[in-house]
Amino acid sequence: MISALMPNYNRADLAFERGEGAWLWTVDGRRFLDFGAGIATSSIGHGNPHLVQAIAEQAGRVMHVSNLYRIPQAERLAQRLVDNTFADSAFFCNSGAEANEGMIKMMRRAMAQTGRAERIRIICFEGAFHGRTLATLAATGNPHYLEGFGPPVEGFDHVPFNNMNAVRDAIGPTTAGIIVEPIQGEGGVRPGDLQFMRGLRAACDEFGLLLGMDEVQSGIGRTGKLFAHEWAGITPDVMSVAKGIGGGFPLGAVLATEAVAKFLIPGTHGTTYGGNPLACAAGNAVLDVILAPGFLEEVERKGKRLRAGLDAIAREYPQVFVEARGMGLLLGMKCAIPVGEVQPACIAEGLLAITAGDNVLRLAPPLVVSEAECDEALDMLRRAARRAQPSAAKAAAK
Ligand SMILES: *Cc1c(COP(=O)(O)O)cnc(C)c1O
């Protein structure tokens, strides 16, 4: 008989009852170092007292009123995002896919409202992940995810990632813009070359297209900048944000320049929960931590230390790992054996790591992780590599 929860996930047999910082405790008392952070989402750690207090206080006052009224918490969060990014205006929603839906609609609408209604197509990349709604599935383009869900939403063209010639070849008279992840997270922790990111901006400027940035995974400090595209010294026209922005509370956002956002007049787009007082109280509490002086520099420093450790482990265990990749605290280990064998070995050593495409083990700890915890994770990963390495290598190492 079917389980009461629908069977659409492959869940590990672990149930957690409590978390603190980068640690999680199971209901049966086992402790794990959480380097998955609920898929790069628990950005300021489990049980963060500042976030817990902000949510509890707001919940006690008023959780939800709808967007029929002004929401001071949302106005404040929007202003802070505007002050710290390229954007002039923000729209709040509840998830990454919903943010991407909003971004796609805004890109198309900006074209339609500037006399270019035929420009509806968006160039996306092989290996991308943009969500599971019908339009974001089409933007994702992975045939495996699209199978059985009817005709994919029209208007998405896929080209190889990090290949500027392919992008320029794909631009046509019906192209509205480009949507790119500055680091492909689900696709295997693959960073866009900075030169490539600049090339995308230049091509959009040259052809009058809009550059959409999917920073759902890479944003909110994950790479040591508030948003990962900042490393390339470029700005997008529109950007989707989610995961880390709520620190575990569901919250998403679309940030845009005035040139794009001004067409989102009353009635063009909406959501019932989006940006409610409770979600925005959580978002503001997360920003209090992430925007504190020195915080992002710390993320960068810890990321470099972790990356150096991962590089060393990749060299020590070539039968298990091919290479380390990624930036800041969005890191990956490309595996030489199936990642499905490496990840359980990590769990057996007390380390929660997650898988990504391209046979990659993904490490995305809470941004508040300590250096000592990074070192501990590296020790656990080393032991996991010994546990997972092929038996011939094991024998040779003896
Ligand atoms: C997770 C993710 C999404 C989808 O977010 P959901 O909240 O699961 O809808 C979209 N884009 C990127 C880059 C992501 O990592």
The ligand as an SDF file (V2000), in Angstrom:
LIG
                    3D

 15 15  0  0  0  0  0  0  0  0999 V2000
   16.5110   24.7830   -5.7420 C   0  0  0  0  0  0  0  0  0  0  0  0
   16.5910   25.5950   -6.9590 C   0  0  0  0  0  0  0  0  0  0  0  0
   15.4520   26.0480   -7.6240 C   0  0  0  0  0  0  0  0  0  0  0  0
   14.0570   25.6410   -7.2110 C   0  0  0  0  0  0  0  0  0  0  0  0
   13.7390   26.0870   -5.9300 O   0  0  0  0  0  0  0  0  0  0  0  0
   12.4640   25.4600   -5.1660 P   0  0  0  0  0  0  0  0  0  0  0  0
   12.3920   26.2850   -3.9120 O   0  0  0  0  0  0  0  0  0  0  0  0
   12.7730   24.0270   -4.9250 O   0  0  0  0  0  0  0  0  0  0  0  0
   11.3010   25.6420   -6.0400 O   0  0  0  0  0  0  0  0  0  0  0  0
   15.6120   26.8880   -8.7080 C   0  0  0  0  0  0  0  0  0  0  0  0
   16.8250   27.2390   -9.1360 N   0  0  0  0  0  0  0  0  0  0  0  0
   17.9520   26.8320   -8.5250 C   0  0  0  0  0  0  0  0  0  0  0  0
   19.2640   27.2860   -9.0300 C   0  0  0  0  0  0  0  0  0  0  0  0
   17.8740   25.9840   -7.4250 C   0  0  0  0  0  0  0  0  0  0  0  0
   18.9900   25.5450   -6.8420 O   0  0  0  0  0  0  0  0  0  0  0  0
  1  2  1  0
  2  3  1  0
  2 14  2  0
  3  4  1  0
  3 10  2  0
  4  5  1  0
  5  6  1  0
  6  7  2  0
  6  8  1  0
  6  9  1  0
 10 11  1  0
 11 12  2  0
 12 13  1  0
 12 14  1  0
 14 15  1  0
M  END
$$$$
